[in-house]
Amino acid sequence: MANNSEPRSDGPGRAARIGFGLFWIYVILYFGFIALVLFRPDILSSRPFGGVNLAIASGLGLIAAALLLSVVYMVACRVVESPEGERR
């Protein structure tokens, strides 16, 4: 059984880099949405999904992307922080 009381020296640094990278992915997605709002609002007023316009659908997509990125972060941090040879 592995001793998990001592933190690994590279764990928090690697987890922070992963989190920062995922943060920038979300920032790019968010600014893409804002650019559409500012420069092409006619695209967002289209209704490709029946009664729901693209503005609502892409806003919900941003929320879903945030949830997905948080799951990716959680899984990535578990892999980074787990001792070598031990699977979770």
Secondary structure, 3 states (H helix, E strand, C coil): CCCCCCCCCCHHHHHHHHHHHHHHHHHHHHHHHHHHHHHCHHHHCCCCECCECHHHHHHHHHHHHHHHHHHHHHHHHHHHHCCCCCCC
